[in-house]
Amino acid sequence: MINYGFKDYQTNARNDSSVDTYNRFNDEVIKRDKNNLNLMAKQELEFYKDQRHKQFIQLCEINNENN
């Protein structure tokens, strides 16, 4: 989970909606990761992990472009 006011590795602050989006993906990962998953659920878990990672990278890149 990321808190409001989070700053990336280049000290760029992320806005609250970006933090909310990341945290929603993170919540889905945590919820699915705790269960004994069948194949389809494991694929869903990997999807949310991938989306969470993409969201984090994308927002860091957007912040860098604005500076």
Helices and strands as residue ranges (DSSP letters): H 16-33, H 39-65
